[in-house]
Structure formats: structure tokens, C-alpha cells
């Protein structure tokens, strides 16, 4: 995301408009868009500030329930995201699996597959070559 314009430039545009220049002509004079000059003037009249609004730093609604979420995993570390979601639903908290995953990711908690299950494995050669050798010996 690009950086906001400096407060100095914003102040000079506001001064030009206050001195009688139209917003569009002030924007053209300072090489900014007309919409920027219009919005800066609205902000100046509404709040008295020429500074840029804060940007970034969104917060999740699940942060308010952090103790509950961390407590669920602390008590039973092998819960799935869907089980966590169901437990939250019982408490009246609605959340998607993605939101829950992002919450735990921000707190350094990951959901790893169980190593004891080993998965399906790759379809490598396996014992196929041995089977061929056994057939050739019989013949």
C-alpha cells in the first residue's frame, strides 16, 4: 500500500482552499487528485486534522474470545478445527474454520497430522519387483 501524502502538502492544499481557491484548482496546482483535495477539506472541517487516517492493523472478533480458544486447545490438543468451531457454537460464538485457523496461527499453534496414522504413502515400487522374481523362478 502506498504511503499517505505528507501533512505539509495536506496543509498547503487546505490553506489554498481557505484562501479562496476551489478544491479542484488547488488539487491541480499541487498535482494531486481532485477527490483527495475534497476529502482532505471534509476531514479538516469535520475533525480539524490534516493528518492521514490510520491504516492497517485489522483485528479479529475472535480475539475477544482468546482465553476460551486457547483453553480449548490447552485442555485437548488434538481437537480439529471443526470440533473447535462446534465448541464455539455451543457458547454462542459463530466463526468460520478459516477465522479459527488464523487465530491459532497468530498464536503459534498449528494443526499437524497425527504421525501415528502415517497416511497413504506414495505409490512407489513397493514389493512389485519381488513378485516378478518369484514368478520367474517358478517358471
C-alpha positions in Angstrom: 0.0 0.0 0.0 1.4 3.4 -0.9 2.4 5.9 1.8 0.0 8.8 2.6 0.8 12.3 1.4 2.7 14.4 3.9 0.9 16.6 6.4 2.8 19.6 4.9 1.3 19.1 1.5 -2.1 18.5 3.0 -1.8 21.7 5.0 -0.8 23.7 1.9 -3.8 22.4 0.0 -6.1 23.3 2.9 -4.6 26.8 3.1 -5.1 27.3 -0.7 -8.7 26.3 -0.4 -9.3 28.5 2.7 -7.7 31.4 0.8 -10.4 31.2 -1.8 -9.2 28.7 -4.4 -11.6 25.9 -5.4 -10.8 22.4 -4.4 -10.3 21.3 -8.0 -7.9 24.2 -8.8 -6.0 23.6 -5.6 -5.7 19.9 -6.5 -4.4 20.8 -10.0 -1.9 23.4 -8.5 -0.4 20.8 -6.1 -0.6 17.9 -8.6 -3.0 15.7 -6.6 -6.4 14.3 -7.5 -9.4 16.4 -7.0 -11.0 13.7 -4.8 -8.0 13.9 -2.5 -8.4 17.7 -2.0 -12.2 17.3 -1.5 -11.7 14.5 1.1 -8.9 16.4 2.9 -11.1 19.5 3.2 -14.0 17.4 4.5 -11.7 15.9 7.1 -10.3 19.3 8.0 -13.8 20.8 8.5 -15.1 17.7 10.4 -12.2 17.0 12.7 -9.7 19.9 12.4 -7.0 17.4 11.4 -5.0 17.3 8.2 -3.2 14.0 9.1 -3.9 10.8 7.3 -6.2 8.3 8.8 -4.6 5.2 10.5 -4.2 2.3 8.1 -3.7 -1.5 8.6 -3.9 -3.4 11.8 -7.2 -5.2 11.5 -8.4 -7.2 14.5 -10.3 -10.4 14.6 -13.6 -10.6 16.5 -12.2 -13.9 17.9 -9.5 -12.0 19.8 -12.2 -11.2 22.4 -12.6 -14.9 23.0 -8.9 -15.7 23.1 -8.9 -17.3 26.5 -11.7 -19.7 25.5 -10.0 -20.7 22.2 -6.6 -21.2 23.9 -8.2 -23.0 26.8 -9.9 -25.5 24.3 -6.6 -26.4 22.8 -4.8 -26.4 26.1 -7.3 -28.9 27.5 -7.5 -31.1 24.4 -4.6 -30.5 22.0 -5.8 -33.0 19.3 -9.1 -31.1 18.6 -9.8 -30.5 14.9 -10.8 -27.0 13.6 -14.3 -28.3 13.1 -14.5 -29.5 16.7 -13.3 -26.1 17.9 -15.9 -24.5 15.8 -18.6 -26.7 17.3 -17.5 -25.9 20.8 -17.6 -22.2 20.0 -21.1 -22.6 18.6 -22.2 -24.2 21.9 -21.0 -21.0 23.5 -23.0 -18.9 21.1 -19.9 -17.7 19.1 -20.1 -18.1 15.3 -16.9 -18.4 13.4 -15.6 -20.0 10.2 -12.9 -22.6 10.2 -10.6 -20.1 8.4 -11.0 -17.5 11.1 -10.3 -20.0 13.8 -7.2 -21.3 11.9 -5.9 -17.7 11.5 -6.4 -17.0 15.3 -4.4 -20.1 16.2 -1.8 -19.3 13.5 -1.3 -15.8 15.1 -0.7 -17.5 18.4 1.8 -20.0 17.0 -0.5 -23.1 17.3 -0.6 -25.4 14.3 -2.7 -28.4 13.5 -0.3 -31.2 12.4 -1.4 -34.5 11.1 -1.1 -37.4 13.6 2.2 -39.2 12.9 0.8 -42.5 14.1 -1.6 -42.7 11.2 1.2 -42.4 8.5 -1.1 -41.6 5.7 -1.4 -43.5 2.4 2.2 -43.2 1.3 3.5 -42.8 -2.2 2.7 -45.4 -4.9 6.3 -46.5 -5.3 7.6 -49.8 -6.4 6.9 -51.5 -3.1 7.1 -55.3 -3.4 6.2 -55.5 -7.1 9.8 -56.4 -8.1 10.0 -59.2 -5.7 6.7 -60.6 -7.0 8.2 -60.7 -10.5 11.3 -62.5 -9.4 9.2 -65.2 -7.6 7.1 -65.8 -10.8 10.3 -66.2 -12.9 11.7 -68.8 -10.5 8.6 -70.9 -10.7 8.7 -71.0 -14.4 
